[in-house]
């Protein structure tokens, strides 16, 4: 197999790993679907958030790998740097998830009280509804998730790009990184869309989701954060 064939095979492997590791890790898509569902966003808005976070996720890893290669660092040094980023990302994601869960549970309880008041006292509940906790703002959700995903490394990418980099094949490095990045982001979007469409078919429990949907979304985000430690 010639150099071109080797790079093509490596790029295909990178794309397969990108899709596989993304689909196997719910933290890559469930938070977007959960937040979007609880806030009444459309699929397009959820996918836009996933796309921006996914781009930050893969580009930051490509940048770290590129700097490592340019400085002559070996695979061990690059992987050590990625492990530090991964540890920081896990704790940052957990801190965000805990705060988000607490805020959404509080908002759900406030919303439930307002719904009860609405049924019992007519217009008297409007004051209470206006004072109900709003939880995290859309802007806070965006910037926090973007920071978390940008800080989070793609551990599989570093060893893949090191193969052509060791031979000075920069076109090969770009090809492998692009294949992995496109596959990862595309899988994030596909999985987010699939979950969103799946939730759209859930007809039962309308009143339950109206009361507790935000608390459930907070629970999903928290579960994803906890799973990253395992």
Residue frames as qw, qx, qy, qz and C-alpha x, y, z in Angstrom:
[[0.000, 0.888, 0.459, 0.000, 0.00, 0.00, 0.00],
 [0.424, 0.452, -0.014, 0.785, 1.43, 3.40, -1.03],
 [0.156, -0.089, -0.414, 0.893, 1.59, 6.52, 1.15],
 [0.387, -0.125, -0.181, -0.895, -1.71, 7.77, -0.25],
 [0.679, -0.243, -0.633, -0.281, -3.41, 4.49, 0.55],
 [0.475, -0.175, -0.665, 0.549, -2.02, 4.49, 4.08],
 [0.062, 0.027, 0.233, -0.970, -3.33, 7.97, 4.75],
 [0.545, -0.166, -0.400, -0.718, -6.72, 7.06, 3.29],
 [0.664, -0.247, -0.705, 0.033, -6.91, 4.00, 5.55],
 [0.331, -0.148, -0.537, 0.762, -5.81, 6.05, 8.56],
 [0.246, -0.067, -0.013, -0.967, -8.38, 8.76, 7.77],
 [0.645, -0.237, -0.551, -0.473, -11.12, 6.12, 7.48],
 [0.581, -0.231, -0.690, 0.365, -10.03, 4.68, 10.82],
 [0.108, -0.047, -0.330, 0.936, -10.08, 8.16, 12.36],
 [0.445, -0.167, -0.250, -0.844, -13.59, 8.76, 11.03],
 [0.687, -0.264, -0.657, -0.165, -14.79, 5.43, 12.42],
 [0.458, -0.199, -0.597, 0.628, -13.25, 6.14, 15.83],
 [0.078, -0.077, 0.098, -0.989, -14.74, 9.63, 15.80],
 [0.594, -0.243, -0.382, -0.665, -18.24, 8.33, 15.18],
 [0.703, -0.216, -0.674, 0.069, -17.87, 5.43, 17.60],
 [0.370, -0.130, -0.550, 0.737, -16.49, 7.33, 20.57],
 [0.221, -0.114, 0.021, -0.968, -19.11, 10.07, 20.12],
 [0.661, -0.239, -0.463, -0.540, -22.10, 7.73, 19.88],
 [0.681, -0.193, -0.670, 0.226, -20.88, 5.69, 22.85],
 [0.289, -0.167, -0.451, 0.828, -20.59, 8.75, 25.12],
 [0.026, -0.766, -0.633, -0.113, -24.01, 10.30, 25.89],
 [0.282, -0.700, -0.137, 0.641, -22.31, 13.46, 27.18],
 [0.250, -0.092, 0.486, 0.832, -21.70, 14.37, 23.53],
 [0.167, -0.285, -0.584, -0.742, -25.41, 14.79, 22.76],
 [0.335, -0.575, -0.745, 0.050, -27.86, 14.20, 25.63],
 [0.219, -0.481, -0.322, 0.785, -27.16, 17.54, 27.37],
 [0.071, 0.085, -0.344, -0.933, -28.09, 19.45, 24.20],
 [0.345, -0.338, -0.745, -0.459, -31.31, 17.50, 23.71],
 [0.377, -0.520, -0.688, 0.339, -32.26, 17.70, 27.39],
 [0.139, -0.397, -0.163, 0.892, -31.67, 21.45, 27.67],
 [0.159, -0.018, -0.490, -0.857, -33.43, 22.11, 24.37],
 [0.353, -0.414, -0.802, -0.248, -36.45, 20.01, 25.34],
 [0.322, -0.543, -0.594, 0.499, -36.85, 21.60, 28.76],
 [0.075, -0.466, -0.047, 0.880, -36.66, 25.12, 27.30],
 [0.550, 0.655, 0.444, -0.268, -38.90, 24.50, 24.31],
 [0.008, -0.609, 0.507, 0.610, -36.18, 24.98, 21.70],
 [0.840, 0.456, -0.062, -0.289, -36.55, 23.70, 18.19],
 [0.939, -0.008, 0.188, 0.289, -34.26, 21.06, 16.72],
 [0.542, 0.700, -0.030, 0.465, -32.37, 23.70, 14.74],
 [0.200, -0.862, 0.283, -0.371, -31.37, 25.62, 17.85],
 [0.843, -0.430, 0.324, -0.004, -30.27, 22.46, 19.63],
 [0.876, 0.276, 0.166, 0.359, -28.17, 21.43, 16.63],
 [0.282, 0.849, -0.138, 0.425, -26.60, 24.89, 16.40],
 [0.486, -0.761, 0.370, -0.219, -25.46, 24.64, 20.03],
 [0.922, -0.148, 0.335, 0.126, -24.16, 21.09, 19.46],
 [0.730, 0.578, 0.059, 0.358, -22.31, 22.17, 16.30],
 [0.057, 0.882, -0.276, 0.378, -20.53, 25.09, 17.99],
 [0.649, -0.601, 0.441, -0.152, -19.57, 23.01, 21.02],
 [0.943, 0.101, 0.273, 0.160, -18.46, 20.13, 18.80],
 [0.559, 0.740, -0.098, 0.362, -16.30, 22.43, 16.71],
 [0.209, -0.829, 0.407, -0.322, -14.62, 23.77, 19.85],
 [0.873, -0.324, 0.357, -0.080, -14.14, 20.20, 21.07],
 [0.902, 0.240, 0.212, 0.291, -12.29, 18.90, 18.01],
 [0.411, 0.816, -0.108, 0.392, -10.43, 22.08, 17.05],
 [0.385, -0.819, 0.371, -0.206, -8.91, 22.49, 20.51],
 [0.874, -0.235, 0.409, 0.119, -7.56, 18.93, 20.39],
 [0.753, 0.536, 0.145, 0.353, -6.22, 19.47, 16.88],
 [0.092, 0.918, -0.205, 0.326, -4.54, 22.68, 18.08],
 [0.620, -0.653, 0.430, -0.072, -2.93, 20.98, 21.08],
 [0.901, 0.058, 0.365, 0.226, -1.72, 18.13, 18.87],
 [0.573, 0.742, 0.051, 0.345, -0.39, 20.56, 16.26],
 [0.148, -0.903, 0.327, -0.238, 1.51, 22.60, 18.83],
 [0.790, -0.428, 0.439, 0.031, 2.95, 19.41, 20.30],
 [0.851, 0.329, 0.270, 0.308, 4.13, 18.25, 16.90],
 [0.337, 0.876, -0.070, 0.338, 5.59, 21.68, 16.06],
 [0.326, -0.820, 0.417, -0.217, 7.54, 21.69, 19.33],
 [0.464, 0.409, -0.785, 0.045, 8.83, 18.19, 18.69],
 [0.533, -0.295, 0.595, -0.525, 6.89, 16.63, 21.57],
 [0.131, 0.071, -0.975, -0.165, 6.38, 12.89, 21.54],
 [0.507, -0.382, -0.613, -0.471, 3.07, 11.07, 21.78],
 [0.519, -0.377, -0.655, 0.398, 3.58, 10.62, 25.53],
 [0.157, -0.168, -0.219, 0.948, 3.89, 14.36, 26.13],
 [0.326, -0.159, -0.364, -0.858, 0.81, 15.17, 24.05],
 [0.582, -0.377, -0.695, -0.192, -1.24, 12.47, 25.77],
 [0.407, -0.304, -0.560, 0.654, -0.12, 13.77, 29.18],
 [0.075, 0.052, 0.013, -0.996, -1.35, 17.25, 28.25],
 [0.487, -0.232, -0.547, -0.640, -4.65, 15.76, 27.07],
 [0.532, -0.351, -0.746, 0.192, -5.06, 13.87, 30.35],
 [0.173, -0.229, -0.377, 0.880, -4.72, 17.14, 32.29],
 [0.306, -0.028, -0.249, -0.919, -7.36, 18.74, 30.07],
 [0.537, -0.264, -0.734, -0.323, -9.63, 15.73, 30.48],
 [0.404, -0.338, -0.691, 0.495, -9.42, 15.84, 34.27],
 [0.012, 0.188, 0.171, -0.967, -10.17, 19.57, 34.32],
 [0.397, -0.102, -0.486, -0.772, -13.09, 19.09, 31.93],
 [0.480, -0.321, -0.816, -0.026, -14.64, 16.32, 34.07],
 [0.278, -0.400, -0.569, 0.662, -14.64, 18.42, 37.22],
 [0.117, 0.155, -0.076, -0.978, -15.83, 21.53, 35.41],
 [0.436, -0.183, -0.656, -0.588, -18.66, 19.59, 33.77],
 [0.436, -0.387, -0.783, 0.215, -19.62, 18.08, 37.14],
 [0.122, -0.317, -0.356, 0.871, -19.68, 21.52, 38.79],
 [0.288, 0.045, -0.318, -0.902, -21.87, 22.88, 36.00],
 [0.466, -0.234, -0.787, -0.329, -24.15, 19.82, 36.13],
 [0.323, -0.381, -0.721, 0.481, -24.66, 20.10, 39.89],
 [0.040, 0.303, 0.166, -0.938, -25.46, 23.81, 39.66],
 [0.355, 0.003, -0.526, -0.773, -27.71, 23.26, 36.65],
 [0.414, -0.296, -0.858, -0.065, -29.55, 20.37, 38.34],
 [0.190, -0.404, -0.591, 0.672, -30.14, 22.41, 41.50],
 [0.153, 0.245, -0.068, -0.955, -31.41, 25.40, 39.50],
 [0.410, -0.056, -0.656, -0.631, -33.72, 23.30, 37.34],
 [0.352, -0.356, -0.847, 0.177, -35.16, 21.36, 40.29],
 [0.059, -0.392, -0.402, 0.825, -35.85, 24.64, 42.05],
 [0.272, 0.166, -0.310, -0.896, -37.50, 26.02, 38.90],
 [0.390, -0.188, -0.835, -0.339, -39.62, 22.87, 38.55],
 [0.245, -0.432, -0.750, 0.436, -40.87, 23.12, 42.11],
 [0.067, 0.366, 0.136, -0.918, -41.63, 26.81, 41.62],
 [0.327, 0.057, -0.565, -0.755, -43.45, 26.04, 38.38],
 [0.337, -0.300, -0.891, -0.050, -45.45, 23.26, 40.06],
 [0.105, -0.451, -0.565, 0.683, -46.54, 25.64, 42.83],
 [0.186, 0.287, -0.159, -0.926, -47.55, 28.19, 40.22],
 [0.347, -0.097, -0.775, -0.519, -49.58, 25.58, 38.32],
 [0.263, -0.416, -0.831, 0.258, -51.35, 24.57, 41.53],
 [0.003, -0.445, -0.297, 0.845, -52.09, 28.20, 42.31],
 [0.221, 0.116, -0.473, -0.845, -53.36, 28.71, 38.79],
 [0.354, -0.276, -0.844, -0.292, -55.88, 25.95, 39.22],
 [0.325, -0.502, -0.708, 0.375, -56.98, 27.10, 42.66],
 [0.152, -0.681, -0.286, 0.657, -56.88, 30.87, 42.54],
 [0.470, 0.818, 0.319, 0.089, -57.18, 32.01, 38.95],
 [0.420, 0.796, -0.100, 0.425, -55.22, 35.17, 38.32],
 [0.518, -0.834, 0.176, -0.071, -53.76, 35.36, 41.81],
 [0.883, -0.203, 0.246, 0.345, -50.85, 33.16, 40.78],
 [0.576, 0.752, 0.027, 0.319, -49.41, 35.60, 38.24],
 [0.171, -0.902, 0.346, -0.195, -47.29, 37.38, 40.81],
 [0.762, -0.410, 0.499, 0.051, -45.84, 34.08, 41.97],
 [0.853, 0.373, 0.275, 0.241, -45.09, 32.99, 38.42],
 [0.338, 0.890, -0.142, 0.270, -43.22, 36.20, 37.72],
 [0.303, -0.786, 0.500, -0.202, -41.06, 35.59, 40.77],
 [0.982, -0.069, 0.177, 0.015, -40.36, 31.93, 39.97],
 [0.419, -0.588, 0.541, 0.431, -36.68, 31.05, 39.54],
 [0.658, 0.645, -0.173, -0.349, -35.71, 31.01, 35.89],
 [0.929, -0.064, 0.259, 0.258, -32.76, 28.65, 36.25],
 [0.479, -0.303, 0.391, 0.725, -29.72, 29.07, 34.02],
 [0.401, 0.720, -0.024, -0.566, -30.08, 31.59, 31.21],
 [0.870, 0.470, 0.135, 0.067, -29.64, 30.49, 27.60],
 [0.331, 0.840, -0.373, 0.215, -26.44, 32.54, 27.40],
 [0.433, -0.607, 0.631, -0.216, -25.04, 30.91, 30.54],
 [0.902, 0.068, 0.422, -0.066, -25.86, 27.46, 29.15],
 [0.724, 0.678, -0.061, 0.108, -24.16, 28.27, 25.85],
 [0.181, 0.817, -0.483, 0.257, -20.92, 29.67, 27.21],
 [0.591, -0.482, 0.608, -0.219, -20.56, 27.07, 29.93],
 [0.914, 0.179, 0.365, -0.014, -21.12, 24.13, 27.57],
 [0.613, 0.758, -0.167, 0.151, -18.85, 25.70, 24.95],
 [0.105, -0.773, 0.579, -0.237, -16.07, 26.12, 27.51],
 [0.758, -0.266, 0.572, -0.167, -16.51, 22.55, 28.77],
 [0.892, 0.372, 0.253, 0.052, -16.44, 21.00, 25.31],
 [0.437, 0.830, -0.289, 0.191, -13.54, 23.16, 24.17],
 [0.296, -0.679, 0.630, -0.233, -11.57, 22.18, 27.25],
 [0.868, -0.077, 0.467, -0.152, -12.49, 18.52, 26.78],
 [0.028, -0.534, 0.725, 0.434, -9.94, 16.57, 24.71],
 [0.908, 0.275, -0.133, -0.288, -10.46, 14.04, 21.92],
 [0.580, -0.566, 0.580, 0.083, -8.05, 11.46, 23.36],
 [0.836, 0.216, 0.478, 0.163, -8.14, 9.26, 20.25],
 [0.488, 0.872, 0.013, 0.023, -7.01, 12.02, 17.89],
 [0.206, -0.852, 0.467, 0.114, -3.47, 12.51, 19.22],
 [0.592, -0.276, 0.722, 0.227, -2.08, 9.04, 18.45],
 [0.677, 0.551, 0.480, 0.086, -3.76, 9.01, 15.05],
 [0.339, 0.938, -0.056, 0.039, -2.18, 12.25, 13.84],
 [0.420, -0.731, 0.508, 0.176, 1.20, 11.32, 15.29],
 [0.809, 0.101, 0.528, 0.239, 1.62, 8.59, 12.66],
 [0.570, 0.695, 0.216, 0.381, 1.80, 10.89, 9.62],
 [0.141, -0.975, 0.153, -0.079, 3.42, 13.64, 11.73],
 [0.703, -0.503, 0.436, 0.251, 6.35, 11.35, 12.53],
 [0.684, 0.222, 0.499, 0.484, 6.97, 11.09, 8.78],
 [0.125, -0.363, 0.125, 0.915, 6.63, 14.82, 8.18],
 [0.024, 0.374, 0.753, 0.540, 3.43, 14.30, 6.18],
 [0.106, 0.212, 0.368, -0.899, 1.51, 17.46, 7.13],
 [0.508, 0.018, -0.410, -0.757, -1.12, 16.90, 4.45],
 [0.540, -0.154, -0.827, -0.037, -1.71, 13.51, 6.02],
 [0.159, -0.202, -0.638, 0.726, -1.99, 15.08, 9.47],
 [0.318, 0.144, 0.022, -0.937, -4.60, 17.52, 8.16],
 [0.557, -0.025, -0.641, -0.527, -6.51, 14.74, 6.39],
 [0.448, -0.204, -0.841, 0.227, -6.67, 12.51, 9.47],
 [0.038, -0.233, -0.487, 0.841, -7.62, 15.39, 11.77],
 [0.398, 0.094, -0.202, -0.890, -10.31, 16.57, 9.34],
 [0.546, -0.114, -0.765, -0.320, -11.80, 13.08, 8.97],
 [0.344, -0.261, -0.776, 0.460, -11.96, 12.64, 12.74],
 [0.059, 0.205, 0.279, -0.936, -13.37, 16.13, 13.32],
 [0.460, 0.019, -0.386, -0.800, -16.08, 15.95, 10.66],
 [0.539, -0.176, -0.814, -0.125, -17.13, 12.48, 11.81],
 [0.252, -0.240, -0.690, 0.635, -17.27, 13.54, 15.46],
 [0.205, 0.204, 0.148, -0.946, -19.32, 16.69, 14.89],
 [0.501, -0.007, -0.563, -0.657, -21.62, 14.95, 12.38],
 [0.474, -0.229, -0.846, 0.082, -22.31, 12.17, 14.90],
 [0.070, -0.241, -0.526, 0.813, -23.00, 14.72, 17.64],
 [0.368, 0.144, -0.128, -0.910, -25.56, 16.40, 15.39],
 [0.539, -0.055, -0.728, -0.420, -27.13, 13.11, 14.28],
 [0.382, -0.245, -0.828, 0.329, -27.47, 11.77, 17.82],
 [0.066, 0.231, 0.363, -0.900, -28.83, 15.08, 19.15],
 [0.461, 0.086, -0.338, -0.816, -31.39, 15.20, 16.34],
 [0.505, -0.115, -0.838, -0.172, -32.35, 11.56, 16.91],
 [0.219, -0.284, -0.740, 0.569, -32.96, 12.15, 20.61],
 [0.208, 0.219, 0.118, -0.946, -34.93, 15.33, 19.89],
 [0.527, 0.027, -0.532, -0.662, -37.13, 13.60, 17.32],
 [0.437, -0.161, -0.879, 0.102, -37.57, 10.64, 19.65],
 [0.054, -0.282, -0.588, 0.756, -38.73, 12.90, 22.46],
 [0.327, 0.123, -0.182, -0.919, -41.14, 14.53, 20.02],
 [0.545, -0.111, -0.720, -0.414, -43.00, 11.22, 19.70],
 [0.219, -0.192, -0.817, 0.497, -43.50, 10.94, 23.46],
 [0.293, -0.494, -0.389, -0.721, -47.19, 11.78, 23.81],
 [0.644, -0.569, -0.512, -0.003, -47.90, 10.48, 27.29],
 [0.593, -0.442, -0.305, 0.600, -47.12, 12.22, 30.53],
 [0.247, 0.669, 0.190, 0.674, -47.78, 15.70, 29.17],
 [0.410, -0.857, -0.056, -0.306, -48.75, 17.16, 32.54],
 [0.841, -0.442, 0.045, 0.309, -45.88, 15.34, 34.24],
 [0.652, 0.193, 0.149, 0.719, -43.31, 16.69, 31.79],
 [0.018, 0.806, 0.166, 0.568, -44.85, 20.15, 32.06],
 [0.574, -0.806, 0.021, -0.141, -44.28, 20.08, 35.81],
 [0.740, -0.540, 0.344, 0.208, -41.02, 18.17, 36.07],
 [0.795, 0.560, 0.053, 0.227, -39.40, 18.45, 32.62],
 [0.171, 0.865, -0.351, 0.315, -36.78, 20.92, 33.77],
 [0.602, -0.573, 0.530, -0.170, -35.82, 18.79, 36.76],
 [0.933, 0.138, 0.322, 0.079, -35.51, 15.78, 34.45],
 [0.598, 0.743, -0.126, 0.273, -33.27, 17.72, 32.07],
 [0.173, -0.812, 0.482, -0.280, -31.06, 18.68, 35.00],
 [0.817, -0.299, 0.484, -0.099, -30.93, 15.04, 36.04],
 [0.877, 0.436, 0.122, 0.158, -29.88, 13.97, 32.55],
 [0.326, 0.832, -0.312, 0.322, -27.06, 16.53, 32.45],
 [0.452, -0.667, 0.531, -0.263, -25.90, 15.48, 35.92],
 [0.933, -0.033, 0.358, -0.020, -25.96, 11.78, 34.96],
 [0.739, 0.626, -0.070, 0.240, -23.81, 12.52, 31.90],
 [0.028, 0.833, -0.438, 0.337, -21.30, 14.39, 34.06],
 [0.693, -0.464, 0.514, -0.201, -21.10, 11.54, 36.57],
 [0.951, 0.232, 0.200, 0.037, -20.65, 8.93, 33.83],
 [0.469, 0.800, -0.320, 0.196, -17.52, 10.74, 32.60],
 [0.294, -0.682, 0.622, -0.248, -15.75, 9.56, 35.75],
 [0.776, -0.110, 0.610, -0.116, -16.39, 5.92, 34.83]]
